[in-house]
Amino acid sequence: MQIQITSTNVQYREDEVSSVSVSFNGRDPERQVNLNGRIPITAEEYNGNSSLPALAKVVKRKLIERLELEEESE
């Protein structure tokens, strides 16, 4: 799955990052599955991962976590 970061909305509190909302698009290599949305991440997750490739990895991890939680609740 290829994830492309389309925007980040960084929230600050007292001159420090408090949270970040990462918007993304994604697709599989065959272009049969398309995703898009917004993933909230914490300041800790953002710090050290602010480059686009690093943010894409964080988004992938968060998507996998959500999919696994959904499976567990079924």
N, C-alpha and C positions, 0 to 999 in steps of 0.2 A: 504494500500500500504506500503510495507516494503522498506525503502530506506537505502542503504549501501553506505557510503562514501568510495571511492576508493583512492582518493588522494586530496591534497590541494596544490595549488601553491600560495604562499604568496609573494606579491610584497612589497618591502620596499622603502621608500623615507626618507632620513635623519634619519635613524635608527628607523623609525616608520612604522607600517603597513599602506600601502596606498590602497591596494585592494587585493582581494583573489579570486581565481578561484577554485571552488569546483567540482570535478568530482564524479559522482555517478552512481550506478545501482539501479534499483527498480523493484519490481514485486508485483503482487497481491497474496493473499493467495492461489488461485487456480492455479497460475502460467500460467494464460491465457494472462496477459498483462505484457510486459517487457518494461522497460525504461532505457535509459542511456544517459549521456550527461555531460555537464559542465554548471555550474551556476556561474556567477560573483556576488560577494557580496562586499559591501563596508567595509571599516575598522571598521566603527561603528557597522555594523551587525556582524562582526567577533569577535570584542572585547566582551568578556563575553559569547560568544557562540562557543569557539574554541574546546570544547569536541565533540567527534563524535556524541553522541545522540543529542546535541544541534544543531550541524551543519545539521543533518538530518532533524530536525524540520524547520530550516531556508530554506533548499532546498524544502521541502514539501510546505511551504508557498509560495515560489517563483514560483514553478510549478503551484500551484493553481492560483496565480495572472496572470501568462501567459495564462493559459487556459481560464480564465474569460475575459481577454483582447481580445483573439481570438474570443470568442463568440460574444462580443460586436461589433466587426468589420465586422461580417458576415451579 
